[in-house]
Amino acid sequence: MEKRKAFVKLSLKTIIIAIVSLLLILVLFTSIAKAGNVIISIASSAVGFAQCIRGEGGLRIWACIEATWAAIMGAL
């Protein structure tokens, strides 16, 4: 009976360690992906604002909206 309890404790400990490890890996990959998205959003926003400043007519308004949206999404 004693050996069986020790085995159950070891199993639970192993399962908890595995779950925590998976969560840490998930957080790491999410952070890397988020950083990539922020870089892409900043670049898109910069291009959009450049078109907003130098654009003409309706294209200029759309570029301003797009650049603002990219900046907001990059901040989230």
PyMOL commands that place a pseudoatom at each C-alpha (Angstrom):
pseudoatom trace, name=CA, resn=MET, resi=1, chain=A, elem=C, hetatm=0, pos=[0.000, 0.000, 0.000]
pseudoatom trace, name=CA, resn=GLU, resi=2, chain=A, elem=C, hetatm=0, pos=[2.836, 2.396, 0.848]
pseudoatom trace, name=CA, resn=LYS, resi=3, chain=A, elem=C, hetatm=0, pos=[4.513, 1.859, -2.517]
pseudoatom trace, name=CA, resn=ARG, resi=4, chain=A, elem=C, hetatm=0, pos=[1.254, 2.527, -4.336]
pseudoatom trace, name=CA, resn=LYS, resi=5, chain=A, elem=C, hetatm=0, pos=[0.786, 5.912, -2.557]
pseudoatom trace, name=CA, resn=ALA, resi=6, chain=A, elem=C, hetatm=0, pos=[4.355, 6.893, -3.423]
pseudoatom trace, name=CA, resn=PHE, resi=7, chain=A, elem=C, hetatm=0, pos=[3.715, 5.968, -7.063]
pseudoatom trace, name=CA, resn=VAL, resi=8, chain=A, elem=C, hetatm=0, pos=[0.540, 8.082, -7.119]
pseudoatom trace, name=CA, resn=LYS, resi=9, chain=A, elem=C, hetatm=0, pos=[2.375, 11.067, -5.602]
pseudoatom trace, name=CA, resn=LEU, resi=10, chain=A, elem=C, hetatm=0, pos=[5.173, 10.696, -8.135]
pseudoatom trace, name=CA, resn=SER, resi=11, chain=A, elem=C, hetatm=0, pos=[2.662, 10.500, -10.968]
pseudoatom trace, name=CA, resn=LEU, resi=12, chain=A, elem=C, hetatm=0, pos=[0.809, 13.619, -9.825]
pseudoatom trace, name=CA, resn=LYS, resi=13, chain=A, elem=C, hetatm=0, pos=[4.074, 15.488, -9.391]
pseudoatom trace, name=CA, resn=THR, resi=14, chain=A, elem=C, hetatm=0, pos=[5.197, 14.451, -12.865]
pseudoatom trace, name=CA, resn=ILE, resi=15, chain=A, elem=C, hetatm=0, pos=[1.870, 15.481, -14.386]
pseudoatom trace, name=CA, resn=ILE, resi=16, chain=A, elem=C, hetatm=0, pos=[1.977, 18.878, -12.654]
pseudoatom trace, name=CA, resn=ILE, resi=17, chain=A, elem=C, hetatm=0, pos=[5.546, 19.473, -13.858]
pseudoatom trace, name=CA, resn=ALA, resi=18, chain=A, elem=C, hetatm=0, pos=[4.558, 18.501, -17.399]
pseudoatom trace, name=CA, resn=ILE, resi=19, chain=A, elem=C, hetatm=0, pos=[1.560, 20.852, -17.385]
pseudoatom trace, name=CA, resn=VAL, resi=20, chain=A, elem=C, hetatm=0, pos=[3.608, 23.755, -16.030]
pseudoatom trace, name=CA, resn=SER, resi=21, chain=A, elem=C, hetatm=0, pos=[6.318, 23.090, -18.625]
pseudoatom trace, name=CA, resn=LEU, resi=22, chain=A, elem=C, hetatm=0, pos=[3.774, 23.089, -21.451]
pseudoatom trace, name=CA, resn=LEU, resi=23, chain=A, elem=C, hetatm=0, pos=[2.284, 26.350, -20.190]
pseudoatom trace, name=CA, resn=LEU, resi=24, chain=A, elem=C, hetatm=0, pos=[5.724, 27.966, -20.057]
pseudoatom trace, name=CA, resn=ILE, resi=25, chain=A, elem=C, hetatm=0, pos=[6.484, 26.809, -23.606]
pseudoatom trace, name=CA, resn=LEU, resi=26, chain=A, elem=C, hetatm=0, pos=[3.122, 28.163, -24.763]
pseudoatom trace, name=CA, resn=VAL, resi=27, chain=A, elem=C, hetatm=0, pos=[3.812, 31.538, -23.117]
pseudoatom trace, name=CA, resn=LEU, resi=28, chain=A, elem=C, hetatm=0, pos=[7.279, 31.662, -24.696]
pseudoatom trace, name=CA, resn=PHE, resi=29, chain=A, elem=C, hetatm=0, pos=[5.986, 30.987, -28.215]
pseudoatom trace, name=CA, resn=THR, resi=30, chain=A, elem=C, hetatm=0, pos=[3.111, 33.425, -27.708]
pseudoatom trace, name=CA, resn=SER, resi=31, chain=A, elem=C, hetatm=0, pos=[5.586, 36.112, -26.631]
pseudoatom trace, name=CA, resn=ILE, resi=32, chain=A, elem=C, hetatm=0, pos=[7.768, 35.480, -29.675]
pseudoatom trace, name=CA, resn=ALA, resi=33, chain=A, elem=C, hetatm=0, pos=[4.748, 35.619, -31.985]
pseudoatom trace, name=CA, resn=LYS, resi=34, chain=A, elem=C, hetatm=0, pos=[3.496, 38.799, -30.296]
pseudoatom trace, name=CA, resn=ALA, resi=35, chain=A, elem=C, hetatm=0, pos=[6.887, 40.465, -30.751]
pseudoatom trace, name=CA, resn=GLY, resi=36, chain=A, elem=C, hetatm=0, pos=[6.831, 39.542, -34.437]
pseudoatom trace, name=CA, resn=ASN, resi=37, chain=A, elem=C, hetatm=0, pos=[3.332, 40.956, -34.818]
pseudoatom trace, name=CA, resn=VAL, resi=38, chain=A, elem=C, hetatm=0, pos=[4.352, 44.188, -33.105]
pseudoatom trace, name=CA, resn=ILE, resi=39, chain=A, elem=C, hetatm=0, pos=[7.309, 44.602, -35.468]
pseudoatom trace, name=CA, resn=ILE, resi=40, chain=A, elem=C, hetatm=0, pos=[5.074, 43.961, -38.496]
pseudoatom trace, name=CA, resn=SER, resi=41, chain=A, elem=C, hetatm=0, pos=[2.456, 46.388, -37.149]
pseudoatom trace, name=CA, resn=ILE, resi=42, chain=A, elem=C, hetatm=0, pos=[5.051, 49.116, -36.592]
pseudoatom trace, name=CA, resn=ALA, resi=43, chain=A, elem=C, hetatm=0, pos=[6.387, 48.681, -40.128]
pseudoatom trace, name=CA, resn=SER, resi=44, chain=A, elem=C, hetatm=0, pos=[2.875, 48.665, -41.599]
pseudoatom trace, name=CA, resn=SER, resi=45, chain=A, elem=C, hetatm=0, pos=[1.927, 51.688, -39.543]
pseudoatom trace, name=CA, resn=ALA, resi=46, chain=A, elem=C, hetatm=0, pos=[5.042, 53.600, -40.666]
pseudoatom trace, name=CA, resn=VAL, resi=47, chain=A, elem=C, hetatm=0, pos=[4.334, 52.881, -44.334]
pseudoatom trace, name=CA, resn=GLY, resi=48, chain=A, elem=C, hetatm=0, pos=[0.677, 53.808, -43.837]
pseudoatom trace, name=CA, resn=PHE, resi=49, chain=A, elem=C, hetatm=0, pos=[1.516, 57.118, -42.184]
pseudoatom trace, name=CA, resn=ALA, resi=50, chain=A, elem=C, hetatm=0, pos=[4.000, 57.919, -44.955]
pseudoatom trace, name=CA, resn=GLN, resi=51, chain=A, elem=C, hetatm=0, pos=[1.245, 57.321, -47.542]
pseudoatom trace, name=CA, resn=CYS, resi=52, chain=A, elem=C, hetatm=0, pos=[-1.144, 59.310, -45.357]
pseudoatom trace, name=CA, resn=ILE, resi=53, chain=A, elem=C, hetatm=0, pos=[1.173, 62.325, -45.433]
pseudoatom trace, name=CA, resn=ARG, resi=54, chain=A, elem=C, hetatm=0, pos=[2.126, 62.094, -49.119]
pseudoatom trace, name=CA, resn=GLY, resi=55, chain=A, elem=C, hetatm=0, pos=[-1.009, 60.471, -50.576]
pseudoatom trace, name=CA, resn=GLU, resi=56, chain=A, elem=C, hetatm=0, pos=[-3.742, 62.061, -52.652]
pseudoatom trace, name=CA, resn=GLY, resi=57, chain=A, elem=C, hetatm=0, pos=[-7.496, 62.235, -52.137]
pseudoatom trace, name=CA, resn=GLY, resi=58, chain=A, elem=C, hetatm=0, pos=[-9.345, 59.094, -51.100]
pseudoatom trace, name=CA, resn=LEU, resi=59, chain=A, elem=C, hetatm=0, pos=[-6.160, 57.019, -50.985]
pseudoatom trace, name=CA, resn=ARG, resi=60, chain=A, elem=C, hetatm=0, pos=[-4.771, 59.434, -48.412]
pseudoatom trace, name=CA, resn=ILE, resi=61, chain=A, elem=C, hetatm=0, pos=[-7.799, 59.041, -46.126]
pseudoatom trace, name=CA, resn=TRP, resi=62, chain=A, elem=C, hetatm=0, pos=[-7.710, 55.230, -46.437]
pseudoatom trace, name=CA, resn=ALA, resi=63, chain=A, elem=C, hetatm=0, pos=[-3.959, 55.190, -45.688]
pseudoatom trace, name=CA, resn=CYS, resi=64, chain=A, elem=C, hetatm=0, pos=[-4.554, 57.238, -42.536]
pseudoatom trace, name=CA, resn=ILE, resi=65, chain=A, elem=C, hetatm=0, pos=[-7.267, 54.842, -41.366]
pseudoatom trace, name=CA, resn=GLU, resi=66, chain=A, elem=C, hetatm=0, pos=[-5.135, 51.793, -42.154]
pseudoatom trace, name=CA, resn=ALA, resi=67, chain=A, elem=C, hetatm=0, pos=[-2.076, 53.204, -40.386]
pseudoatom trace, name=CA, resn=THR, resi=68, chain=A, elem=C, hetatm=0, pos=[-4.100, 54.094, -37.309]
pseudoatom trace, name=CA, resn=TRP, resi=69, chain=A, elem=C, hetatm=0, pos=[-5.644, 50.610, -37.237]
pseudoatom trace, name=CA, resn=ALA, resi=70, chain=A, elem=C, hetatm=0, pos=[-2.195, 48.976, -37.554]
pseudoatom trace, name=CA, resn=ALA, resi=71, chain=A, elem=C, hetatm=0, pos=[-0.868, 51.099, -34.698]
pseudoatom trace, name=CA, resn=ILE, resi=72, chain=A, elem=C, hetatm=0, pos=[-3.821, 50.167, -32.468]
pseudoatom trace, name=CA, resn=MET, resi=73, chain=A, elem=C, hetatm=0, pos=[-3.535, 46.454, -33.254]
pseudoatom trace, name=CA, resn=GLY, resi=74, chain=A, elem=C, hetatm=0, pos=[0.214, 46.550, -32.644]
pseudoatom trace, name=CA, resn=ALA, resi=75, chain=A, elem=C, hetatm=0, pos=[-0.347, 48.069, -29.224]
pseudoatom trace, name=CA, resn=LEU, resi=76, chain=A, elem=C, hetatm=0, pos=[-2.786, 45.334, -28.170]
for i in range(1, 76): cmd.bond("trace and resi %d" % i, "trace and resi %d" % (i + 1))
show_as sticks, trace
zoom trace
